[in-house]
Amino acid sequence: MKTSKHYFLTLLILLTLTFSFSSCDNDTETPAGEFETGVFVINEGSFGKSDGTITHYDPATQEARQDIYGAKNNGLALGDIVQSLSVAGNFAYIVVNNDNKVEVVNARTYQKEQTISSVSLPRYFTTFNGKGYLTEWVSFTDPGRVAVINLSSHTVETTITTDYGSENIIAANNKLFVSNNFTNTISAINPANNQVNETIEVNNAPGEMIVDSESKLWVICGGNYGEDNASLYRINTATNQVDKVIELGMSASKLAINKAKNQLYVARGNRVYKIAITATDAPESAFISVASAVGFYGIGVDPETDEIYLADAKGFAANGTVYRYSATGSLIDEFGAGKGPNGFVFR
C-alpha cells in the first residue's frame, strides 16, 4: 500500500507540535526556587540559646514562614546569635556570631551547602569583584579584622587587620569601608592589595552604613554609652573626608535609605525619623510612631516598593513583630518573626 508524502509531512508536524507543547509544559511546571523572591528577616535569638532563625515573608500573600533554614535542613538549628544575612549569586551567607561560623546555603532552597568555620565572632558579609569579605570582632581585647573569602571554595584566603570591633562593611568607589564599633574609626580598605589605606575618625560606636545617590557614605554612630549623643557622619568616598555631621540628640543605631537614595530613616525606640540627605539638622518630630511597639531593633526599606519594614524585638522577652509601612507612613500590615529580629534582606 502506498502512503502519500502528505501523510508523513502531516505526521511529522503533529509530532513536532506535540514535542514542542510538551517541552513548554515542562518548562512551565518546573518550580522556581521557593526563596528567590520575598523579604527575609534575620532573627538573632537569645544569647547562648542557639535559637536564631530566618523568617521568609511574601508581601503578595502576606504569608510569614518561620525558621526556613530548620525547615529545609531536618530541623537543624542555625546557632547562637544569627547576626546577618547576605545573598550573592547562588548562595546565601548566614553569619552566626557566637558560634564563630558562616552557614552557606542554596539561595533558592535554603538547603545547607557548606560551613565557613575558621572565623572569630563574625558580624557582616559582602562581596566585591568576585571575593567575599567578612568582618570579625575576633575578641573584645584584640583588633578586629576582615576575612577575605574565596567564593568558589568558601575558604578564608587572608585577613586584613582593621580596628577594634569590626562591624558593618560596604563597598563604595572601588573601596571597602568598615565601621569599627568599639572605637571612633572607619577603615578604608583597598581590595586590590588588601591594605587599610586610611583610617577616618568619626563619633564613638560607628555601626550601620549606607551609600546615597551621590555616592556619599553615611554612618550612624551610637555615641557615648548611656548618653543621647548619636550622630550621622557623611563621608566623601573619593577623598575619604567627612563632609557633613548631623547631631541626632538621641540614642540611635539603626539606619536605612529609600529607593531613590535621597532620604534616610533612623529608628529610635518605637519611632522612625526621616532625614533628607540635603538636611543639616535632625527633625524634631517622628515620621512614624508605633505605640504598641517595645522598641525597633531593625529597619529596612524595600528597594523596589519603598515600603518600610520595622522589627520590634520586644526586649527579647518574646518572639518579635514586624510592621510594614508605605513610603507615605501608612501601616500596611504586621506579621510575626522569630526571637530578636534585627534586620532585613529583600529579593
Long-range contacts (C-beta under 8 A, 24 or more apart in sequence): 32-108, 33-106, 33-107, 33-108, 33-109, 34-108, 34-109, 34-110, 35-68, 35-92, 35-107, 35-108, 35-109, 35-110, 35-347, 36-107, 36-108, 36-347, 37-347, 38-347, 39-300, 39-302, 39-309, 39-344, 39-345, 39-346, 39-347, 40-85, 40-344, 40-345, 40-346, 40-347, 41-298, 41-309, 41-311, 41-322, 41-337, 41-338, 41-341, 41-343, 41-344, 42-82, 42-83, 42-84, 42-85, 42-298, 42-341, 42-342, 42-343, 42-344, 42-345, 43-82, 43-320, 43-337, 43-338, 43-339, 43-340, 43-341, 43-342, 44-81, 44-82, 44-83, 44-313, 44-339, 44-340, 44-341, 44-342, 45-78, 45-80, 45-81, 45-82, 45-338, 45-339, 45-340, 46-316, 46-339, 46-340, 47-80, 47-81, 47-98, 48-80, 48-98, 49-80, 49-339, 50-77, 50-78, 50-79, 50-80, 50-99, 51-77, 51-338, 51-339, 52-78, 52-79, 52-80, 52-81, 52-82, 52-96, 52-338, 52-339, 52-340, 53-78, 53-82, 53-338, 53-339, 54-78, 54-82, 54-85, 54-94, 54-110, 54-338, 55-322, 55-336, 55-337, 55-338, 55-341, 57-322, 57-335, 59-302, 59-305, 59-307, 59-324, 62-333, 62-335, 64-322, 64-335, 64-336, 64-337, 66-336, 66-337, 66-338, 67-338, 68-110, 69-94, 69-103, 69-105, 69-110, 69-112, 71-110, 72-105, 72-109, 72-110, 72-111, 73-110, 73-111, 73-112, 76-112, 78-103, 79-103, 83-122, 83-123, 83-124, 83-342, 84-123, 84-124, 84-125, 84-343, 85-343, 85-345, 86-124, 86-125, 86-126, 86-127, 86-345, 87-345, 87-347, 88-127, 88-132, 88-151, 89-151, 91-151, 93-125, 93-132, 95-122, 95-123, 95-124, 95-125, 95-134, 96-122, 97-121, 97-122, 97-123, 97-137, 102-134, 104-154, 114-154, 116-149, 116-154, 116-155, 116-156, 118-155, 118-156, 119-147, 119-156, 122-147, 123-166, 123-167, 123-168, 124-167, 124-168, 124-169, 125-149, 125-169, 126-169, 126-170, 126-171, 126-176, 127-151, 128-171, 128-176, 128-191, 129-191, 131-157, 131-191, 133-169, 133-176, 133-191, 134-169, 135-162, 135-166, 135-167, 135-168, 135-169, 135-178, 136-166, 137-165, 137-166, 137-167, 137-182, 138-166, 140-182, 144-178, 144-180, 144-182, 146-176, 146-178, 146-189, 148-194, 158-194, 160-189, 160-194, 160-195, 160-196, 161-196, 162-187, 162-189, 162-196, 163-187, 163-199, 167-206, 167-207, 168-206, 168-207, 168-208, 168-209, 170-209, 170-210, 170-211, 170-217, 172-211, 172-215, 172-217, 172-237, 173-215, 173-237, 173-238, 175-237, 177-209, 177-217, 177-235, 177-237, 179-206, 179-207, 179-208, 179-209, 179-219, 180-206, 181-205, 181-206, 181-207, 184-221, 186-219, 186-235, 188-240, 197-240, 198-240, 200-235, 200-240, 200-241, 200-242, 201-242, 202-233, 202-235, 202-242, 203-229, 203-230, 203-231, 203-233, 203-245, 205-253, 206-233, 207-253, 207-255, 208-253, 208-254, 208-255, 209-255, 210-255, 210-256, 210-257, 210-261, 210-264, 211-237, 211-261, 212-257, 212-261, 212-262, 212-264, 212-277, 213-260, 213-261, 213-262, 213-277, 214-277, 216-243, 216-277, 218-255, 218-257, 218-264, 218-277, 220-252, 220-253, 220-254, 220-255, 220-266, 222-251, 222-252, 222-253, 223-251, 227-251, 230-268, 232-264, 232-266, 232-275, 234-277, 244-280, 246-275, 246-279, 246-280, 246-281, 246-282, 247-281, 247-282, 248-273, 248-282, 249-282, 254-296, 254-297, 254-298, 254-299, 255-299, 256-299, 256-300, 256-301, 256-308, 257-301, 258-301, 258-306, 258-327, 259-301, 259-302, 259-303, 259-304, 259-305, 259-306, 265-299, 265-301, 265-308, 267-296, 267-298, 267-299, 267-310, 268-296, 269-295, 269-296, 270-294, 270-295, 270-296, 270-312, 271-296, 272-296, 272-299, 272-308, 272-310, 287-329, 288-325, 288-329, 290-323, 293-321, 293-323, 297-340, 297-341, 297-342, 298-341, 298-342, 298-343, 298-344, 299-343, 299-344, 300-343, 300-344, 300-345, 300-346, 302-346, 303-346, 304-346, 307-332, 309-344, 311-337, 311-341, 311-342, 311-343, 311-344, 312-341, 313-339, 313-340, 313-341, 313-342, 316-340
